[in-house]
Amino acid sequence: MRISDLQMKKIINITSGKNIGNIVDVNVLEDGRIESFVIDSSKSFFSFNKDSENIVLWNDIDKIGEDVILVRKG
């Protein structure tokens, strides 16, 4: 699977059922493992708030499906 394939999927919080946002970047460890995804959670195209980025740790991912990535975030 390519990173570009993951960027096309919706990120859904299992706990709340809400769409968290889209993957905009990936943090990779020196050994090549994915550490986390950087998520742009801006709700609007006109939002200019740079503080709306979140991090989803690889360990928070519950399942990667065909159309969505399910995560557990408190």
C-alpha positions, 0 to 999 in steps of 0.5 A, a space after each residue: 500500500 502506498 502513502 497516496 492510497 492512505 491519503 484518499 481514505 477518511 480518518 474516523 474516530 471509533 469512539 465518537 464516530 466523527 471524521 477526524 480529517 485527512 492525512 497530509 504527512 507521515 512521520 517515519 522512524 529511522 528504521 522505516 516504520 511509520 510512527 504517526 500520521 499528520 492529520 489536517 482537521 480543518 473543517 472548511 476550505 476557507 479555514 486558515 487556522 494552522 493549529 488545526 493539525 493533529 497527530 494520529 499515532 500508528 498505535 492508535 489505528 484500529 483498522 485500515 479498511 477499503 475506504 476508511 481508517 478507524 482510530 481510537 482517540 480519547 
